[in-house]
Amino acid sequence: MEIKKAVIPAAGLGTRFLPITKTIPKEMLPIVDKPVIHYIVEEAVNSGIKEILIITNKNKKAIEDYFDKFDEIENKIKKSNKEELLPLIRDTCNLADIYYVRQKELKGLGHAISCAKAFVGNQPFAVLLGDDLVDSKVPCLKQLINCYSKYNSPILGVQAIDKKNVVKYGIIDGIPLEDGTYKVKSMVEKPKVSEAPSNIAVLGRYILTPQIFDILEKTEPGKNGEVQLTDALKVLAQQRPIYAYHFEGKRYDIGDKFGFLQANIDYALKRKELRKSLIIYLQAVLKS
């Protein structure tokens, strides 16, 4: 079945980026001149997604405003004879059919995804975390969709990480297959280094099937008192096969200050109008 819908959980508080996230959602932090969530939506659209649901909370209205039409700005641009800027404004609100629902209580990723049940219906769907950015030739989500078309089962986007960082992620215990694919036996959320079954981490991209919603409804709060998606996936893996795909591309954790800085430097270096000046500046800084 074709994947037509995507869910972007974006209700988290962004505590790692305080104090700026008191008023600005972490998903709206800029990578050069576009917010993180703009890149996430583009990835979904470029992967063939038709409809997108963004899970927000009462403090994330800036996300809704960003993807809305701004007549005031358009009119001002027209009057100032800078009409070459108009596509930057118009393209933002025409990227996709975007819907919103609020997570009224911040009970974790699993609970956030459960808020998408009515939107998803009885279809497989994609999940893209709102603070995970992946730079790749083939969109990361498209890679997972291609894998789903082969196995017709839930797919987790994974990469190998430094063993010391397993405490930050959901870690899989899987059987290596072909072409970077694993059959998932089990998984654990943020394990101790000594207890991690591997260093293969789930990194912000999923293809899920609607059975996950019934499981999430019965999932008790786990790590940090939150409903963990990992716990629900462990149950799902007992009911049907789940696979993990080692996607190609460089992944940035935008919720982390260093990841945010890395992304800004790397994406700026890809811009012709910025690359030369930035290289000169960085070289000067390193020499000083």
N, C-alpha and C positions, 0 to 999 in steps of 0.2 A: 504493500500500500504506500502511496506517495506521501511524503512528509510535507504538509502544507502549512502547519502552524508551529509557532515557536513561543516559548515563555521565557521572559527575562526577569528573574527575581532581582529587585532593586530596592528592597525595603530596609536593608541593614543600616545600622547607625553610623558606620564608618569611624569607630572609635580610634582606630590606629592613625587617623588623620586629624584628630582634634588639635586645635580648636576650629579649624576652617570648616569642618563638617557640622558645626553647630548650626550653620545657616545655608551651607552649600552641600548638596548631596555628593557623596564621593563619586557617583557615576557621572557627575557633571564637571569633574576636574578636567582641565584641558590637556590634551596631548597636542602640542603646538597651538592649533586654532580651532580644534573641534573637541567636544567633550567625549569622554571614554564611551559613553553609551551610544553615541553616533556611530562609532566604529563597529560596535557590537550589532547594531541594527543593520548596518551595511553588510556585515558578514552574513547575517541571516538572509537578507534580500538576495545577495549574490550567490547564495546556496539554493535558491529557488523557493524560499518561504513567501507565502502570500499574506498571511495574517500574523500579527505579533501582539502578545499580551505582556504588558509590563506590570509587575507586582510592585506597588509603591506603599508608602505610608503617608500620614497626614503632613509630614514635613518635606515631602518630595514633589511638591507642585511644580517646582522649576523644571522637572523632566517633562511634564505634560506641556508646559508653556513652550519649551524648546521645540517640540515637534508640531506646534500649532502654527497657524497663519498669523503673520504680524503686519497688518495693514499700515500701522503707523510708521514702522521702519521702511516699508516699501515706498510709501508716499514721500518720505523724507529723502530717500535715495533718488527717486524720480526728479524731485525738485532741485536736487544738487547736481544733476547731470552726471550721476555715477551709475548709470544703468547696467554697467558691466558687473556690478555687485549683486544685481537682482537674483541671478541663479543661485547664489549662495544662500539667500533667504528662502526662495521658493522650493529649491530641491529638498531642503530639510523637512518641510511639511508634506512632501510628496514621495518620500522614500517607500512607504508601505502603509497598509491599513493597520493602524496602531490603536490598541484598546488598553484600558487601565482598570485595575482593581486594587483596592487597598487591603493590606494585611493589617487588620485592626489590632492584633497583638503580635509582638515580635517573638515568635516561638520557634524560630529556626528555619533552615532551608526546607526541610520536609514539609513543615506547616505552610510555608509560602507557596510551594508547588501545589499543595492541596487546594489552594485558593483558585487554581486554574481549571478545576474540574468541569465547570459549566462551559467554559470557553473551549476546552479540548474536545469534549464529547467522547465518542467511541473511536478515536483515531490515535495512531502513534504520533508523537510530537517531539519537538526539539526543546532543549533547555540550554540557555547560554547565561552564565553568571555575569552580572553587570559590572564586575570589577576585574574580569579576566580578559586580557587582550592578547590575541594571537596574530602575529605577522607571518603570513605564509603565501606561497604562490597560488595554491588551491585553497580556497577558504576552509578553515578548520572544520566548520560544520558540514560543508560539502563532503569532506573526507569521511566523516562519520556517516553521512547519509548513504554514500557509496558502499560503505561497509554494511549498513543496515539492509541494503538491497540484496546483498549476498546471503546474509544469515537470517534476515527477517525476525530479529530478536533485539532486545534492548542493547544499546551500545554505549560504553563509557569512553570518553576521551582521556587518554592517559599519556604520561611521559615518565621516563626515569628521572629521579631527583637524587640529590645528595642525601645519603642515609641519615645525616644529622637533622634533616628537615622533615622527616616523616611525621613528626609531632604536630605538623601544621595541616596535614591533609588526610583524606580518606585513602587508604592503601589497600591494594588488591592482592589476593592470593590467587594466582592464575596459572593455567597451563598454556605455555607458548604454542601457537599454531603456525600459520603462515602469514607472510606479508604484514608483520607487526601486530598481529591479532592474538589475543589471549582468550581462552574460555575461563570465565571467572568461577572459582570454587567458593570463595568467600571474600570478605573485606572487613576492614576495621577502621573506625574513625579516629584519627589523631592518636595513634598508638605511641607508647614509649619506644625508643630506639631498639631496646632489647627485645621488644615484643612484636615488632613489625614483621609481617610475613614476607615482605619484599621492599624494594624501593620504587615500586611502580605506583605512581600517585594519580588519582582522578583530578583533572585540572579544568573544571569549569565548563565542560561540554558533554551533553548527554542526548541520546535518543531514547525515549521512554515509551512504554505502552500503557494504555489506560488502566490496566490492572493495578498499577502503582497507587491509584487513588484509594481503593478499598483497603490496601495494606496501610497506607499512611493514616487513615482514619483510626486504625487499631494500634498504631505505633505509639508506645509510651515515650515520654521525654527521656533522652539519654544524656550524652555528654553536654555539660553546661546547662542542664535542665531544658534542652531544646529538642524538638522533634527532628531527628537526624535522618536525612535522605539515605545515608549509608545503611542505617538499621533496616529501613524498608526494603532496600535493594537486596540485603542479605536474605530476607524472607522471599522476595521475588525470585531469587536465584534457586530457591528450593522448589519453586513451582514451574519454572521454565528456564532454558539456557539464557545466560547473560554473557555478552562478550565485551572485551575492552580493546580499543584500537589505539596504537601508539602513533598519534598524529604527527605530521611534519610541520615544522614552523617554530618560531620563537615565541614563547609565552611570557607575558608580563603580568605580574601581580600588582595591579594598580592600587590596591588597598594598602600596599606597602610603600613607604617613602622612597626606598632605593629603587624598587620596581618602577615607580612613577617617574623618577628621574631618568632611569635607563630608557624608558619608552620615549620620553620627550627628546632625549639626545638622538636616539636611533631614528625616530620619525623625522626629526629636523634634518638629519644628515641625508635623508631621502629626498628632501625638497631642493630643487635646483637653485632657488633664490636664496636659500639659507646655508647650503652645504659649505661653500668656500669660506664664507665669513666665520661660520661656526668652527671649522677646522683650524683656521688661523687663531681664533680666540682660545680654543682648547690647548693648542700647542703652546701659546703664550702663557697660559695658566700653569701648565705642567713644567715650564721652564722657570717660573718665578719662585 
